[in-house]
């Protein structure tokens, strides 16, 4: 795969998607959504799967959590957020990431993936692209440019 994984998906969860992953479960889920996709993620993970929750765009409360299924699958759930970290920690993390990543960008080892560029007057279309989860990469609004 272009981005370095052996395989990957960026689905909008549907009944069909959930069924597909129950038949062919995944090993890792990177989850910025949280509660909204909890059950779909739980059923999509393989035995010994790892689930990284780093956001709560879809809510923070999950009713009726099935601990039995989590235990039977021996799942590992990792959570993280920067909001609860000190400014010193955030600053040190930024500095470390900057020093590690920027030289790789300059050398061309890392590339910024731009999915689509829109003129400012097409901001609503750009927002729809994001809302519909059609992008893999950045959606850019161009200001002061015309095509």
N, C-alpha and C positions, 0 to 999 in steps of 0.2 A: 504494500500500500504506500502511496505517496507520503503519508504523514508518519510512517515508521511502525505502525502496528501490523500484526499479521492479518487482522481483519477488524472491521469496525462498522458501526451503524449509528445513525443519528435519527432515530425514528420519532414520529409523532405517535404516541401510544394509541393503539386501536385494539379492538378485540382480536383482529387477525395478527397483529404484531405480537401481542402477548402469547397467543397460541404458538406462533412460530418459535419464540424463544423458550417456551416450555418444552418443546420438542428438541430444540438445539440451544440449550442454555449457554449463557455467556459467563466468562470467568471474572470480569471486572466491569463495574459500572461506575462512571464518574457522574455524579448527580448534583446539579445546581438547583434542582426543583424542589426536592423534599416530599412533603406530604401528598401532593397531587398524584404522584406516580409511585407511591410506596408499594401498593399491592402488585402492580405490574413489575416493578423492580424485584421485589421479593420472589415472585414466581419465575422471573427470567434468569436468575442467577443459578449457576451450576453448583453442585456440592463443592464445598471448600472455596466458594466464590468470595470475592472482595468487593465491597461497596463503599465508595468514598463519597460522603455527603459534604459539599462545600458551599451550599446555598439553600435558601428556603423560598425561592420565587413562587412556589406553589403551596406555601403554608408550612406551619411548624407543628401542627397537632395532627396525630394519626390515631383514629379511633379503631379499636378492635385489632390491635397488633397480634399476629399469629407467632408467638414465641416458639411454639412447637415446631413449625416448619423451619424457622431460623435455626433451631437447635439440630434438627434432623439433617439439615444441609451443612451444618458446621460453618455458617457464614461468619465473616469478619466484617464489621462495620466500623469505618473510620470517619471521624468528623473533624472539621476544622473551620475556623473563621478568623479573619484578622481583626474584626471589630472588638473582640474582647482582649486583644493583645495590647501591651503598652506601646506608647509612641516610640520608645527606645527600641523595642523589638521590631516594630514596623520599619523604623529607619534603618536598622542593621540589616534586615531582610532585603529592603530596597537596594541598599548599597551593595550587598553580596550579589543580588540578581543583576544589578546594573553592571558590575565588574565582570561577571561571568558571561552575560548574554550580549552586551553591546559589542565587544570585540568579535563575536561570532556573526553578528549581523553585518558589521563592517567587512568582515572577511567573506561574506556571502554564504556562510555555513547555515545560518538561519535566514529564512525569508518570511516576510510579512505576507500572509495570504489574504489577498483582497478578492472577495467574492463578486462584488458589484459596486459600481460608482453611480451615484444619482446626482443630478443638478438639484439645487435647493428647492426649486419649484416642484420637484417630484418627491418631496419629503414624505408625503402620505404613502406613496408606492413603496418607498424604502422601508417605512415602518411596517407595512403589510408583509413585506419580505421577511422581516425579523419575526413578526408576530406569528406568521405561518411556518416558521422554522425551516425556510427554504435555503438558508445560507450555511456554508461551511467556510468560515473566514469572515473578514471585516466587511461591513456594509458602510460605504463612505458617502457622506453628503459633501458635494463640491459647492463652495461659496465663491461667487465672483468669477466663475468660469462659465463659458457657454460652449455648447457643441455645435 
